[in-house]
Amino acid sequence: MKEKLIKLLENSHSPYSRFRVAAIVVMKDGREFSGVNVENASYGATICAERSAIVSAVSNGYKKGDFDCLYVMCDTDKISTCCFICRQVITEFFKPSQKITLMNPAGESVEYTVAEMCPYPFDEDDLA
């Protein structure tokens, strides 16, 4: 997965922050969907790599319950974590026990469950 993410970093459109991010979501059937961060001069219009990958899977017909795991790589020495907007989207499609692996290009990684990254999710139960 490391080499796929490193190659995917090249597709990042990050002219403002120069902070490249790549993500690959793996579905339960083994299919993979990739995403990169796509910045915009209007910063609020920027989309993160994690959401890009998840939305790509949904656009291809996958539903909640079809997701298996998520890999994310930032182009830095430090292993960075997902922003809170991405965490919200992750909780929409992943179960609390599913894995998120955060990596850097050197191959260092940290793995969390969704519950560890999102201990107090806002979900459909909060809408009742």
N, C-alpha and C positions, 0 to 999 in steps of 0.2 A: 504494500500500500504506500510505503514511503516514496518510492520512485514515481508512482502515479501522481501523488500529491505535489512532488517537486516539479514535475512537468506541467501540471495544471496551474501552478503559481504563475507561469508565464502568461496565462490568459487574463490575469487580474488587470482590471482597469482602475489603477490607484494613483493618478497623477497628482493628487493633492496631498495625501498622507504618505505616499510611498510605502504603505503598510499592506503588503500583499497577503491575501488569505485564500486558501483553497479548501474545499470540503468534498467528501464523497460519502453519500448515504448508500448503505447496502440494504437491499430489500430481503425479505424472508425467502424469496425464490432465487436469490443470488444475483439478481440484476443490480447494477450500480448506476447511480446518477451523480454527476459532478456539478459543482458550482464554484464560482469565484466571487470576490467582492467587486462590485461595479459602482465606483464613486460618481458623484455628480457635483457640479459647481454649486448647486442648491443641495447642501449636505443632507438634508432630510430625505432627499430622493435617492440616496445611496442604498444599495441592497447588499447585505452581507452574504458571504459564501455559503454559510449554513442554510440560510433561508432560500438561497438560489437553488441549492441541491434538493432541498425538501420540496420546493414548489415545482421543480422539474419532474420529480417523481409523481406528484399529484397531477400535474398536467398530462402525464402519460398513463393516467388511470388508476394509480395506486391510492389506497385509502388508509385511514387510521387502522392500525392492526397489521398492516403489511410491512412495516418498517422493522429492520433488525438492529442495525448499529450505525454509528456516525463517526467518521474520521475527519479531523480538522487540523490544518497546518498553517501556521503563520510564518512568514519569511523573516524570522528573527532568531537570535540565539536562545531567547527566553521562550518557554512554552506558555502561550497565552490562552486564555479561556474565552468562552463564548460571551457575547454581550447579552444583556437582559432581554432585549427584543427577540434575539435568537432563542434564548432559553424558553421564552413564552411559546414560540412556535414549536420547539422541540417537545414541550409538554403536551401539545395538541396531538402529536402523531406518535409519540413513543410512550411505552409503558415505563413506570418508575424504575423497574429492574434492568432496563436495557442500557447498553454501554455506549459511552462517548469516549473516544480516544483522541487526545490532544497531542500534537507532535511538533517538533521543529525539524528543519532540514538536516540536522546532524543525526537524526534518528532517535533522539531522546523522546520518550512519551510518558504520558500520565493517563490513566484510565479512571473514569468516574461512572457511576450509574446516573441516570437521569435524576433520581431522587436525591443523590448527593449534590448535584449541581443546582437542583431546583427543589429545595426542601419544603417550600411553602407555595405550591403552584396555584395559580388562578385558573380554574377549569370549569367545565360545564356544571359541576356541582355548585359553584358559586353563583350561577345564574338562576337557580331555583328560588 
